[in-house]
């Protein structure tokens, strides 16, 4: 989300990047995959000028559930949703992204306690 937050203007030339770094927290820190099945994806990569085969798990169907805590009053829940949707559309998560790490936000609720999820 930090990379995505750089694309959203906060005030003047400032973006939401620094606000998100200090004021937005994902809970839990390590999010388990709801669907645990994966394929082994082998791709050639170059490390220190040497080409090797890199094996990574590839989750073709995956789903995550987590909460986002907003600890900065200057950040609104709808901005967090927009940043998260942008991250899913253009940046993705995991290794070898964005090709395999793109995602879609299917559910987003803003809770009265200041948490978004």
Biopython code that builds the backbone (N, CA, C, O; Angstrom):
import numpy as np
from Bio.PDB.StructureBuilder import StructureBuilder

atoms = [
    (1, "UNK", "N", (0.820, -1.198, 0.000)),
    (1, "UNK", "CA", (0.000, 0.000, 0.000)),
    (1, "UNK", "C", (0.858, 1.254, 0.000)),
    (1, "UNK", "O", (0.427, 2.290, -0.507)),
    (2, "UNK", "N", (2.066, 1.185, 0.559)),
    (2, "UNK", "CA", (2.926, 2.361, 0.624)),
    (2, "UNK", "C", (3.248, 2.848, -0.783)),
    (2, "UNK", "O", (3.164, 4.043, -1.065)),
    (3, "UNK", "N", (3.618, 1.919, -1.669)),
    (3, "UNK", "CA", (3.945, 2.296, -3.044)),
    (3, "UNK", "C", (2.728, 2.912, -3.731)),
    (3, "UNK", "O", (2.854, 3.894, -4.462)),
    (4, "UNK", "N", (1.580, 2.350, -3.501)),
    (4, "UNK", "CA", (0.348, 2.873, -4.081)),
    (4, "UNK", "C", (0.001, 4.246, -3.513)),
    (4, "UNK", "O", (-0.516, 5.101, -4.232)),
    (5, "UNK", "N", (0.280, 4.462, -2.232)),
    (5, "UNK", "CA", (-0.051, 5.736, -1.576)),
    (5, "UNK", "C", (0.721, 6.906, -2.168)),
    (5, "UNK", "O", (0.299, 8.055, -2.032)),
    (6, "UNK", "N", (1.852, 6.633, -2.826)),
    (6, "UNK", "CA", (2.621, 7.716, -3.454)),
    (6, "UNK", "C", (1.870, 8.319, -4.636)),
    (6, "UNK", "O", (2.210, 9.414, -5.086)),
    (7, "UNK", "N", (0.872, 7.636, -5.137)),
    (7, "UNK", "CA", (0.112, 8.109, -6.293)),
    (7, "UNK", "C", (-1.114, 8.928, -5.903)),
    (7, "UNK", "O", (-1.874, 9.358, -6.771)),
    (8, "UNK", "N", (-1.310, 9.146, -4.606)),
    (8, "UNK", "CA", (-2.462, 9.900, -4.124)),
    (8, "UNK", "C", (-1.984, 11.166, -3.430)),
    (8, "UNK", "O", (-1.196, 11.109, -2.487)),
    (9, "UNK", "N", (-2.467, 12.309, -3.905)),
    (9, "UNK", "CA", (-2.066, 13.606, -3.350)),
    (9, "UNK", "C", (-2.764, 13.859, -2.028)),
    (9, "UNK", "O", (-3.967, 13.639, -1.893)),
    (10, "UNK", "N", (-1.985, 14.330, -1.043)),
    (10, "UNK", "CA", (-2.530, 14.690, 0.262)),
    (10, "UNK", "C", (-2.725, 16.196, 0.358)),
    (10, "UNK", "O", (-3.844, 16.671, 0.555)),
    (11, "UNK", "N", (-1.640, 16.944, 0.220)),
    (11, "UNK", "CA", (-1.704, 18.400, 0.328)),
    (11, "UNK", "C", (-0.572, 18.990, -0.499)),
    (11, "UNK", "O", (0.596, 18.669, -0.281)),
    (12, "UNK", "N", (-0.917, 19.848, -1.442)),
    (12, "UNK", "CA", (0.114, 20.435, -2.294)),
    (12, "UNK", "C", (0.825, 19.357, -3.087)),
    (12, "UNK", "O", (0.199, 18.604, -3.832)),
    (13, "UNK", "N", (2.145, 19.288, -2.921)),
    (13, "UNK", "CA", (2.934, 18.273, -3.619)),
    (13, "UNK", "C", (3.094, 17.004, -2.793)),
    (13, "UNK", "O", (3.636, 16.015, -3.287)),
    (14, "UNK", "N", (2.634, 17.013, -1.552)),
    (14, "UNK", "CA", (2.771, 15.841, -0.678)),
    (14, "UNK", "C", (1.778, 14.751, -1.067)),
    (14, "UNK", "O", (0.654, 15.017, -1.494)),
    (15, "UNK", "N", (2.241, 13.516, -0.902)),
    (15, "UNK", "CA", (1.364, 12.371, -1.139)),
    (15, "UNK", "C", (1.043, 11.712, 0.203)),
    (15, "UNK", "O", (1.522, 12.144, 1.251)),
    (16, "UNK", "N", (0.237, 10.679, 0.151)),
    (16, "UNK", "CA", (-0.132, 9.941, 1.361)),
    (16, "UNK", "C", (0.955, 8.966, 1.821)),
    (16, "UNK", "O", (0.781, 8.305, 2.844)),
    (17, "UNK", "N", (2.056, 8.861, 1.104)),
    (17, "UNK", "CA", (3.088, 7.865, 1.428)),
    (17, "UNK", "C", (3.545, 7.933, 2.884)),
    (17, "UNK", "O", (3.484, 6.928, 3.593)),
    (18, "UNK", "N", (3.995, 9.089, 3.338)),
    (18, "UNK", "CA", (4.516, 9.199, 4.704)),
    (18, "UNK", "C", (3.413, 9.001, 5.746)),
    (18, "UNK", "O", (3.660, 8.424, 6.804)),
    (19, "UNK", "N", (2.202, 9.473, 5.454)),
    (19, "UNK", "CA", (1.091, 9.264, 6.381)),
    (19, "UNK", "C", (0.771, 7.779, 6.522)),
    (19, "UNK", "O", (0.498, 7.306, 7.625)),
    (20, "UNK", "N", (0.803, 7.047, 5.422)),
    (20, "UNK", "CA", (0.523, 5.613, 5.463)),
    (20, "UNK", "C", (1.622, 4.861, 6.201)),
    (20, "UNK", "O", (1.337, 3.918, 6.938)),
    (21, "UNK", "N", (2.875, 5.267, 6.012)),
    (21, "UNK", "CA", (3.981, 4.584, 6.696)),
    (21, "UNK", "C", (3.838, 4.671, 8.208)),
    (21, "UNK", "O", (4.167, 3.722, 8.919)),
    (22, "UNK", "N", (3.353, 5.793, 8.699)),
    (22, "UNK", "CA", (3.256, 5.995, 10.148)),
    (22, "UNK", "C", (1.861, 5.739, 10.709)),
    (22, "UNK", "O", (1.722, 5.447, 11.897)),
    (23, "UNK", "N", (0.825, 5.843, 9.874)),
    (23, "UNK", "CA", (-0.518, 5.833, 10.423)),
    (23, "UNK", "C", (-1.449, 4.736, 9.974)),
    (23, "UNK", "O", (-2.616, 4.739, 10.364)),
    (24, "UNK", "N", (-0.982, 3.787, 9.160)),
    (24, "UNK", "CA", (-1.834, 2.699, 8.678)),
    (24, "UNK", "C", (-1.140, 1.370, 8.982)),
    (24, "UNK", "O", (-0.005, 1.140, 8.565)),
    (25, "UNK", "N", (-1.841, 0.499, 9.718)),
    (25, "UNK", "CA", (-1.275, -0.784, 10.124)),
    (25, "UNK", "C", (-2.193, -1.918, 9.703)),
    (25, "UNK", "O", (-3.411, -1.838, 9.865)),
    (26, "UNK", "N", (-1.599, -2.977, 9.160)),
    (26, "UNK", "CA", (-2.346, -4.173, 8.776)),
    (26, "UNK", "C", (-2.286, -5.159, 9.936)),
    (26, "UNK", "O", (-1.221, -5.397, 10.507)),
    (27, "UNK", "N", (-3.446, -5.733, 10.282)),
    (27, "UNK", "CA", (-3.544, -6.666, 11.395)),
    (27, "UNK", "C", (-4.248, -7.939, 10.913)),
    (27, "UNK", "O", (-5.385, -7.849, 10.448)),
    (28, "UNK", "N", (-3.634, -9.104, 11.001)),
    (28, "UNK", "CA", (-2.360, -9.417, 11.633)),
    (28, "UNK", "C", (-1.192, -9.078, 10.710)),
    (28, "UNK", "O", (-1.374, -8.872, 9.510)),
    (29, "UNK", "N", (-0.005, -9.023, 11.281)),
    (29, "UNK", "CA", (1.190, -8.688, 10.520)),
    (29, "UNK", "C", (1.460, -9.730, 9.434)),
    (29, "UNK", "O", (1.816, -9.378, 8.309)),
    (30, "UNK", "N", (1.292, -11.005, 9.766)),
    (30, "UNK", "CA", (1.446, -12.091, 8.795)),
    (30, "UNK", "C", (0.065, -12.665, 8.520)),
    (30, "UNK", "O", (-0.565, -13.229, 9.415)),
    (31, "UNK", "N", (-0.404, -12.524, 7.292)),
    (31, "UNK", "CA", (-1.766, -12.905, 6.925)),
    (31, "UNK", "C", (-1.752, -14.295, 6.285)),
    (31, "UNK", "O", (-1.118, -14.484, 5.247)),
    (32, "UNK", "N", (-2.442, -15.274, 6.887)),
    (32, "UNK", "CA", (-2.459, -16.617, 6.297)),
    (32, "UNK", "C", (-3.385, -16.672, 5.074)),
    (32, "UNK", "O", (-4.423, -16.011, 5.033)),
    (33, "UNK", "N", (-2.985, -17.472, 4.085)),
    (33, "UNK", "CA", (-3.830, -17.695, 2.911)),
    (33, "UNK", "C", (-5.014, -18.557, 3.320)),
    (33, "UNK", "O", (-4.849, -19.564, 4.008)),
    (34, "UNK", "N", (-6.204, -18.159, 2.897)),
    (34, "UNK", "CA", (-7.389, -18.969, 3.189)),
    (34, "UNK", "C", (-7.397, -20.234, 2.334)),
    (34, "UNK", "O", (-7.864, -21.282, 2.780)),
    (35, "UNK", "N", (-6.884, -20.141, 1.112)),
    (35, "UNK", "CA", (-6.784, -21.289, 0.211)),
    (35, "UNK", "C", (-5.307, -21.670, 0.156)),
    (35, "UNK", "O", (-4.480, -20.891, -0.318)),
    (36, "UNK", "N", (-4.978, -22.860, 0.637)),
    (36, "UNK", "CA", (-3.578, -23.244, 0.816)),
    (36, "UNK", "C", (-2.960, -23.979, -0.378)),
    (36, "UNK", "O", (-1.778, -24.321, -0.325)),
    (37, "UNK", "N", (-3.708, -24.232, -1.438)),
    (37, "UNK", "CA", (-3.152, -24.971, -2.570)),
    (37, "UNK", "C", (-2.362, -24.036, -3.480)),
    (37, "UNK", "O", (-2.744, -22.886, -3.699)),
    (38, "UNK", "N", (-1.248, -24.555, -4.006)),
    (38, "UNK", "CA", (-0.415, -23.759, -4.901)),
    (38, "UNK", "C", (0.336, -24.668, -5.863)),
    (38, "UNK", "O", (0.456, -25.872, -5.637)),
    (39, "UNK", "N", (0.835, -24.078, -6.927)),
    (39, "UNK", "CA", (1.683, -24.759, -7.903)),
    (39, "UNK", "C", (3.100, -24.211, -7.750)),
    (39, "UNK", "O", (3.296, -23.084, -7.295)),
    (40, "UNK", "N", (4.087, -25.025, -8.137)),
    (40, "UNK", "CA", (5.469, -24.548, -8.143)),
    (40, "UNK", "C", (5.714, -23.883, -9.496)),
    (40, "UNK", "O", (5.538, -24.504, -10.544)),
    (41, "UNK", "N", (6.117, -22.631, -9.463)),
    (41, "UNK", "CA", (6.388, -21.867, -10.679)),
    (41, "UNK", "C", (7.901, -21.717, -10.822)),
    (41, "UNK", "O", (8.557, -21.171, -9.936)),
    (42, "UNK", "N", (8.457, -22.201, -11.938)),
    (42, "UNK", "CA", (9.901, -22.101, -12.186)),
    (42, "UNK", "C", (10.140, -21.050, -13.260)),
    (42, "UNK", "O", (9.594, -21.135, -14.360)),
    (43, "UNK", "N", (10.959, -20.064, -12.933)),
    (43, "UNK", "CA", (11.284, -18.984, -13.864)),
    (43, "UNK", "C", (12.787, -18.731, -13.818)),
    (43, "UNK", "O", (13.379, -18.772, -12.740)),
    (44, "UNK", "N", (13.417, -18.469, -14.965)),
    (44, "UNK", "CA", (14.830, -18.092, -14.931)),
    (44, "UNK", "C", (14.978, -16.658, -14.408)),
    (44, "UNK", "O", (14.221, -15.764, -14.786)),
    (45, "UNK", "N", (15.963, -16.458, -13.536)),
    (45, "UNK", "CA", (16.256, -15.127, -12.998)),
    (45, "UNK", "C", (17.762, -14.909, -13.061)),
    (45, "UNK", "O", (18.535, -15.866, -13.121)),
    (46, "UNK", "N", (18.172, -13.643, -13.047)),
    (46, "UNK", "CA", (19.591, -13.307, -13.046)),
    (46, "UNK", "C", (19.948, -12.747, -11.679)),
    (46, "UNK", "O", (19.384, -11.743, -11.242)),
    (47, "UNK", "N", (20.896, -13.405, -11.002)),
    (47, "UNK", "CA", (21.382, -12.961, -9.703)),
    (47, "UNK", "C", (22.904, -12.882, -9.789)),
    (47, "UNK", "O", (23.565, -13.875, -10.095)),
    (48, "UNK", "N", (23.450, -11.714, -9.523)),
    (48, "UNK", "CA", (24.905, -11.497, -9.628)),
    (48, "UNK", "C", (25.450, -11.937, -10.986)),
    (48, "UNK", "O", (26.479, -12.609, -11.062)),
    (49, "UNK", "N", (24.758, -11.558, -12.047)),
    (49, "UNK", "CA", (25.142, -11.834, -13.436)),
    (49, "UNK", "C", (25.085, -13.313, -13.810)),
    (49, "UNK", "O", (25.569, -13.697, -14.874)),
    (50, "UNK", "N", (24.511, -14.131, -12.966)),
    (50, "UNK", "CA", (24.364, -15.560, -13.263)),
    (50, "UNK", "C", (22.880, -15.893, -13.403)),
    (50, "UNK", "O", (22.066, -15.512, -12.562)),
    (51, "UNK", "N", (22.544, -16.598, -14.461)),
    (51, "UNK", "CA", (21.153, -17.008, -14.678)),
    (51, "UNK", "C", (20.912, -18.336, -13.966)),
    (51, "UNK", "O", (21.631, -19.313, -14.175)),
    (52, "UNK", "N", (19.881, -18.346, -13.118)),
    (52, "UNK", "CA", (19.509, -19.559, -12.385)),
    (52, "UNK", "C", (17.999, -19.748, -12.499)),
    (52, "UNK", "O", (17.281, -18.835, -12.908)),
    (53, "UNK", "N", (17.527, -20.930, -12.136)),
    (53, "UNK", "CA", (16.082, -21.175, -12.087)),
    (53, "UNK", "C", (15.604, -20.875, -10.668)),
    (53, "UNK", "O", (16.163, -21.381, -9.695)),
    (54, "UNK", "N", (14.581, -20.060, -10.563)),
    (54, "UNK", "CA", (14.012, -19.713, -9.257)),
    (54, "UNK", "C", (12.655, -20.388, -9.161)),
    (54, "UNK", "O", (11.831, -20.265, -10.067)),
    (55, "UNK", "N", (12.422, -21.094, -8.074)),
    (55, "UNK", "CA", (11.139, -21.755, -7.829)),
    (55, "UNK", "C", (10.375, -20.965, -6.776)),
    (55, "UNK", "O", (10.903, -20.647, -5.710)),
    (56, "UNK", "N", (9.131, -20.656, -7.092)),
    (56, "UNK", "CA", (8.282, -19.898, -6.175)),
    (56, "UNK", "C", (6.906, -20.565, -6.123)),
    (56, "UNK", "O", (6.488, -21.203, -7.090)),
    (57, "UNK", "N", (6.209, -20.420, -5.005)),
    (57, "UNK", "CA", (4.818, -20.896, -4.995)),
    (57, "UNK", "C", (3.954, -19.941, -5.816)),
    (57, "UNK", "O", (4.121, -18.724, -5.737)),
    (58, "UNK", "N", (3.039, -20.490, -6.595)),
    (58, "UNK", "CA", (2.103, -19.672, -7.361)),
    (58, "UNK", "C", (0.689, -20.044, -6.923)),
    (58, "UNK", "O", (0.241, -21.173, -7.122)),
    (59, "UNK", "N", (0.004, -19.087, -6.330)),
    (59, "UNK", "CA", (-1.371, -19.283, -5.873)),
    (59, "UNK", "C", (-2.304, -18.790, -6.978)),
    (59, "UNK", "O", (-2.483, -17.585, -7.150)),
    (60, "UNK", "N", (-2.899, -19.722, -7.728)),
    (60, "UNK", "CA", (-3.788, -19.322, -8.818)),
    (60, "UNK", "C", (-5.112, -18.784, -8.284)),
    (60, "UNK", "O", (-5.653, -17.822, -8.830)),
    (61, "UNK", "N", (-5.628, -19.382, -7.243)),
    (61, "UNK", "CA", (-6.837, -18.898, -6.569)),
    (61, "UNK", "C", (-6.454, -18.632, -5.126)),
    (61, "UNK", "O", (-6.048, -19.544, -4.405)),
    (62, "UNK", "N", (-6.583, -17.390, -4.706)),
    (62, "UNK", "CA", (-6.205, -17.077, -3.333)),
    (62, "UNK", "C", (-7.119, -16.013, -2.760)),
    (62, "UNK", "O", (-7.759, -15.246, -3.480)),
    (63, "UNK", "N", (-7.155, -15.998, -1.441)),
    (63, "UNK", "CA", (-8.039, -15.077, -0.725)),
    (63, "UNK", "C", (-7.401, -14.759, 0.621)),
    (63, "UNK", "O", (-6.917, -15.650, 1.320)),
    (64, "UNK", "N", (-7.407, -13.485, 0.970)),
    (64, "UNK", "CA", (-6.873, -13.034, 2.254)),
    (64, "UNK", "C", (-7.932, -12.225, 2.982)),
    (64, "UNK", "O", (-8.780, -11.587, 2.359)),
    (65, "UNK", "N", (-7.874, -12.257, 4.301)),
    (65, "UNK", "CA", (-8.770, -11.438, 5.116)),
    (65, "UNK", "C", (-7.942, -10.814, 6.229)),
    (65, "UNK", "O", (-7.175, -11.498, 6.907)),
    (66, "UNK", "N", (-8.106, -9.506, 6.410)),
    (66, "UNK", "CA", (-7.324, -8.794, 7.416)),
    (66, "UNK", "C", (-8.017, -7.492, 7.778)),
    (66, "UNK", "O", (-8.976, -7.082, 7.123)),
    (67, "UNK", "N", (-7.532, -6.854, 8.814)),
    (67, "UNK", "CA", (-8.037, -5.547, 9.238)),
    (67, "UNK", "C", (-6.942, -4.516, 9.046)),
    (67, "UNK", "O", (-5.752, -4.824, 9.121)),
    (68, "UNK", "N", (-7.362, -3.303, 8.801)),
    (68, "UNK", "CA", (-6.434, -2.186, 8.658)),
    (68, "UNK", "C", (-6.760, -1.181, 9.748)),
    (68, "UNK", "O", (-7.890, -0.703, 9.848)),
    (69, "UNK", "N", (-5.771, -0.867, 10.556)),
    (69, "UNK", "CA", (-5.952, 0.139, 11.603)),
    (69, "UNK", "C", (-5.456, 1.482, 11.077)),
    (69, "UNK", "O", (-4.340, 1.597, 10.571)),
    (70, "UNK", "N", (-6.304, 2.486, 11.207)),
    (70, "UNK", "CA", (-5.934, 3.843, 10.809)),
    (70, "UNK", "C", (-5.670, 4.621, 12.083)),
    (70, "UNK", "O", (-6.583, 4.861, 12.873)),
    (71, "UNK", "N", (-4.421, 5.015, 12.284)),
    (71, "UNK", "CA", (-4.034, 5.691, 13.519)),
    (71, "UNK", "C", (-3.726, 7.169, 13.310)),
    (71, "UNK", "O", (-3.193, 7.826, 14.204)),
    (72, "UNK", "N", (-4.052, 7.680, 12.160)),
    (72, "UNK", "CA", (-3.829, 9.093, 11.862)),
    (72, "UNK", "C", (-5.162, 9.687, 11.419)),
    (72, "UNK", "O", (-5.746, 9.242, 10.431)),
    (73, "UNK", "N", (-5.639, 10.688, 12.146)),
    (73, "UNK", "CA", (-6.946, 11.287, 11.857)),
    (73, "UNK", "C", (-7.012, 11.957, 10.488)),
    (73, "UNK", "O", (-8.105, 12.223, 9.989)),
    (74, "UNK", "N", (-5.879, 12.231, 9.881)),
    (74, "UNK", "CA", (-5.867, 12.873, 8.561)),
    (74, "UNK", "C", (-6.158, 11.884, 7.439)),
    (74, "UNK", "O", (-6.361, 12.287, 6.294)),
    (75, "UNK", "N", (-6.179, 10.594, 7.758)),
    (75, "UNK", "CA", (-6.430, 9.561, 6.753)),
    (75, "UNK", "C", (-7.860, 9.059, 6.903)),
    (75, "UNK", "O", (-8.243, 8.566, 7.965)),
    (76, "UNK", "N", (-8.640, 9.183, 5.850)),
    (76, "UNK", "CA", (-10.028, 8.713, 5.859)),
    (76, "UNK", "C", (-10.098, 7.275, 5.333)),
    (76, "UNK", "O", (-9.274, 6.853, 4.522)),
    (77, "UNK", "N", (-11.088, 6.545, 5.810)),
    (77, "UNK", "CA", (-11.273, 5.158, 5.399)),
    (77, "UNK", "C", (-11.432, 4.986, 3.899)),
    (77, "UNK", "O", (-10.940, 4.009, 3.333)),
    (78, "UNK", "N", (-12.119, 5.927, 3.240)),
    (78, "UNK", "CA", (-12.318, 5.810, 1.793)),
    (78, "UNK", "C", (-11.009, 5.969, 1.026)),
    (78, "UNK", "O", (-10.832, 5.353, -0.025)),
    (79, "UNK", "N", (-10.092, 6.786, 1.536)),
    (79, "UNK", "CA", (-8.772, 6.920, 0.902)),
    (79, "UNK", "C", (-8.014, 5.599, 1.014)),
    (79, "UNK", "O", (-7.367, 5.166, 0.061)),
    (80, "UNK", "N", (-8.097, 4.961, 2.184)),
    (80, "UNK", "CA", (-7.434, 3.667, 2.376)),
    (80, "UNK", "C", (-7.981, 2.657, 1.372)),
    (80, "UNK", "O", (-7.219, 1.889, 0.783)),
    (81, "UNK", "N", (-9.282, 2.655, 1.178)),
    (81, "UNK", "CA", (-9.891, 1.738, 0.209)),
    (81, "UNK", "C", (-9.375, 2.017, -1.200)),
    (81, "UNK", "O", (-9.024, 1.084, -1.922)),
    (82, "UNK", "N", (-9.324, 3.279, -1.597)),
    (82, "UNK", "CA", (-8.843, 3.638, -2.936)),
    (82, "UNK", "C", (-7.382, 3.240, -3.126)),
    (82, "UNK", "O", (-7.005, 2.725, -4.179)),
    (83, "UNK", "N", (-6.561, 3.482, -2.104)),
    (83, "UNK", "CA", (-5.143, 3.120, -2.181)),
    (83, "UNK", "C", (-4.996, 1.605, -2.291)),
    (83, "UNK", "O", (-4.189, 1.123, -3.086)),
    (84, "UNK", "N", (-5.760, 0.849, -1.509)),
    (84, "UNK", "CA", (-5.707, -0.610, -1.547)),
    (84, "UNK", "C", (-6.155, -1.138, -2.912)),
    (84, "UNK", "O", (-5.527, -2.044, -3.460)),
    (85, "UNK", "N", (-7.228, -0.583, -3.459)),
    (85, "UNK", "CA", (-7.698, -1.003, -4.783)),
    (85, "UNK", "C", (-6.653, -0.697, -5.851)),
    (85, "UNK", "O", (-6.422, -1.513, -6.744)),
    (86, "UNK", "N", (-6.024, 0.464, -5.768)),
    (86, "UNK", "CA", (-4.970, 0.837, -6.712)),
    (86, "UNK", "C", (-3.776, -0.112, -6.589)),
    (86, "UNK", "O", (-3.190, -0.514, -7.594)),
    (87, "UNK", "N", (-3.424, -0.464, -5.356)),
    (87, "UNK", "CA", (-2.316, -1.405, -5.126)),
    (87, "UNK", "C", (-2.618, -2.754, -5.776)),
    (87, "UNK", "O", (-1.735, -3.368, -6.375)),
    (88, "UNK", "N", (-3.852, -3.208, -5.660)),
    (88, "UNK", "CA", (-4.233, -4.483, -6.253)),
    (88, "UNK", "C", (-4.233, -4.462, -7.762)),
    (88, "UNK", "O", (-3.909, -5.460, -8.405)),
    (89, "UNK", "N", (-4.595, -3.331, -8.328)),
    (89, "UNK", "CA", (-4.716, -3.201, -9.777)),
    (89, "UNK", "C", (-3.369, -3.015, -10.480)),
    (89, "UNK", "O", (-3.177, -3.502, -11.594)),
    (90, "UNK", "N", (-2.434, -2.308, -9.825)),
    (90, "UNK", "CA", (-1.197, -1.934, -10.504)),
    (90, "UNK", "C", (0.098, -2.432, -9.857)),
    (90, "UNK", "O", (1.119, -2.511, -10.541)),
    (91, "UNK", "N", (0.093, -2.767, -8.578)),
    (91, "UNK", "CA", (1.341, -3.117, -7.895)),
    (91, "UNK", "C", (1.395, -4.571, -7.442)),
    (91, "UNK", "O", (2.423, -5.226, -7.618)),
    (92, "UNK", "N", (0.328, -5.086, -6.870)),
    (92, "UNK", "CA", (0.284, -6.472, -6.425)),
    (92, "UNK", "C", (1.062, -6.726, -5.149)),
    (92, "UNK", "O", (1.627, -5.812, -4.547)),
    (93, "UNK", "N", (1.077, -8.005, -4.747)),
    (93, "UNK", "CA", (1.825, -8.427, -3.558)),
    (93, "UNK", "C", (2.654, -9.652, -3.909)),
    (93, "UNK", "O", (2.393, -10.325, -4.906)),
    (94, "UNK", "N", (3.647, -9.934, -3.089)),
    (94, "UNK", "CA", (4.450, -11.130, -3.263)),
    (94, "UNK", "C", (5.604, -10.945, -4.234)),
    (94, "UNK", "O", (5.911, -9.832, -4.662)),
    (95, "UNK", "N", (6.237, -12.068, -4.571)),
    (95, "UNK", "CA", (7.393, -12.088, -5.451)),
    (95, "UNK", "C", (6.927, -12.144, -6.907)),
    (95, "UNK", "O", (5.828, -12.619, -7.194)),
    (96, "UNK", "N", (7.761, -11.662, -7.812)),
    (96, "UNK", "CA", (7.496, -11.668, -9.252)),
    (96, "UNK", "C", (6.193, -10.941, -9.577)),
    (96, "UNK", "O", (5.362, -11.425, -10.346)),
    (97, "UNK", "N", (6.042, -9.773, -8.972)),
    (97, "UNK", "CA", (4.854, -8.969, -9.215)),
    (97, "UNK", "C", (5.203, -7.845, -10.167)),
    (97, "UNK", "O", (6.392, -7.562, -10.313)),
    (98, "UNK", "N", (4.304, -7.205, -10.802)),
    (98, "UNK", "CA", (2.870, -7.385, -10.623)),
    (98, "UNK", "C", (2.260, -8.523, -11.431)),
    (98, "UNK", "O", (1.061, -8.773, -11.307)),
    (99, "UNK", "N", (3.041, -9.224, -12.256)),
    (99, "UNK", "CA", (2.447, -10.226, -13.135)),
    (99, "UNK", "C", (1.559, -11.225, -12.398)),
    (99, "UNK", "O", (0.454, -11.516, -12.858)),
    (100, "UNK", "N", (2.017, -11.752, -11.268)),
    (100, "UNK", "CA", (1.251, -12.768, -10.554)),
    (100, "UNK", "C", (0.629, -12.281, -9.254)),
    (100, "UNK", "O", (-0.155, -13.015, -8.653)),
    (101, "UNK", "N", (0.940, -11.088, -8.798)),
    (101, "UNK", "CA", (0.471, -10.656, -7.487)),
    (101, "UNK", "C", (-0.697, -9.693, -7.483)),
    (101, "UNK", "O", (-1.067, -9.180, -6.427)),
    (102, "UNK", "N", (-1.287, -9.434, -8.640)),
    (102, "UNK", "CA", (-2.404, -8.492, -8.687)),
    (102, "UNK", "C", (-3.621, -9.081, -7.984)),
    (102, "UNK", "O", (-3.807, -10.297, -7.948)),
    (103, "UNK", "N", (-4.447, -8.196, -7.425)),
    (103, "UNK", "CA", (-5.614, -8.661, -6.679)),
    (103, "UNK", "C", (-6.752, -7.659, -6.800)),
    (103, "UNK", "O", (-6.571, -6.537, -7.273)),
    (104, "UNK", "N", (-7.921, -8.089, -6.361)),
    (104, "UNK", "CA", (-9.127, -7.263, -6.371)),
    (104, "UNK", "C", (-9.697, -7.231, -4.960)),
    (104, "UNK", "O", (-9.800, -8.262, -4.296)),
    (105, "UNK", "N", (-10.062, -6.048, -4.514)),
    (105, "UNK", "CA", (-10.705, -5.897, -3.206)),
    (105, "UNK", "C", (-12.173, -6.264, -3.391)),
    (105, "UNK", "O", (-12.892, -5.590, -4.128)),
    (106, "UNK", "N", (-12.622, -7.328, -2.727)),
    (106, "UNK", "CA", (-14.002, -7.781, -2.896)),
    (106, "UNK", "C", (-14.900, -7.353, -1.746)),
    (106, "UNK", "O", (-16.123, -7.331, -1.882)),
    (107, "UNK", "N", (-14.293, -7.013, -0.614)),
    (107, "UNK", "CA", (-15.082, -6.586, 0.541)),
    (107, "UNK", "C", (-14.255, -5.587, 1.334)),
    (107, "UNK", "O", (-13.077, -5.822, 1.606)),
    (108, "UNK", "N", (-14.874, -4.471, 1.706)),
    (108, "UNK", "CA", (-14.185, -3.443, 2.485)),
    (108, "UNK", "C", (-15.228, -2.738, 3.337)),
    (108, "UNK", "O", (-16.121, -2.072, 2.814)),
    (109, "UNK", "N", (-15.114, -2.886, 4.644)),
    (109, "UNK", "CA", (-16.044, -2.246, 5.575)),
    (109, "UNK", "C", (-15.286, -1.241, 6.419)),
    (109, "UNK", "O", (-14.175, -1.515, 6.872)),
    (110, "UNK", "N", (-15.878, -0.085, 6.632)),
    (110, "UNK", "CA", (-15.295, 0.906, 7.531)),
    (110, "UNK", "C", (-16.019, 0.774, 8.859)),
    (110, "UNK", "O", (-17.228, 0.992, 8.947)),
    (111, "UNK", "N", (-15.266, 0.415, 9.892)),
    (111, "UNK", "CA", (-15.833, 0.206, 11.215)),
    (111, "UNK", "C", (-15.781, 1.494, 12.020)),
    (111, "UNK", "O", (-14.886, 2.316, 11.821)),
    (112, "UNK", "N", (-16.720, 1.673, 12.914)),
    (112, "UNK", "CA", (-16.801, 2.908, 13.698)),
    (112, "UNK", "C", (-15.636, 3.083, 14.653)),
    (112, "UNK", "O", (-15.386, 4.196, 15.114)),
    (113, "UNK", "N", (-14.921, 2.019, 14.960)),
    (113, "UNK", "CA", (-13.794, 2.116, 15.886)),
    (113, "UNK", "C", (-12.565, 2.728, 15.234)),
    (113, "UNK", "O", (-11.510, 2.821, 15.860)),
    (114, "UNK", "N", (-12.696, 3.148, 13.971)),
    (114, "UNK", "CA", (-11.567, 3.727, 13.271)),
    (114, "UNK", "C", (-10.774, 2.709, 12.478)),
    (114, "UNK", "O", (-9.781, 3.052, 11.836)),
    (115, "UNK", "N", (-11.212, 1.439, 12.518)),
    (115, "UNK", "CA", (-10.526, 0.397, 11.765)),
    (115, "UNK", "C", (-11.254, 0.195, 10.447)),
    (115, "UNK", "O", (-12.475, 0.333, 10.369)),
    (116, "UNK", "N", (-10.505, -0.127, 9.435)),
    (116, "UNK", "CA", (-11.091, -0.483, 8.152)),
    (116, "UNK", "C", (-10.728, -1.931, 7.887)),
    (116, "UNK", "O", (-9.651, -2.380, 8.279)),
    (117, "UNK", "N", (-11.618, -2.674, 7.223)),
    (117, "UNK", "CA", (-11.301, -4.075, 6.965)),
    (117, "UNK", "C", (-12.044, -4.609, 5.792)),
    (117, "UNK", "O", (-11.887, -5.778, 5.442)),
]
sb = StructureBuilder()
sb.init_structure("model")
sb.init_model(0)
sb.init_chain("A")
sb.init_seg("    ")
for serial, (resi, resn, name, xyz) in enumerate(atoms, 1):
    if name == "N":
        sb.init_residue(resn, " ", resi, " ")
    sb.init_atom(name, np.array(xyz, "f"), 0.0, 1.0, " ", f" {name:<3s}", serial, name[0])
structure = sb.get_structure()
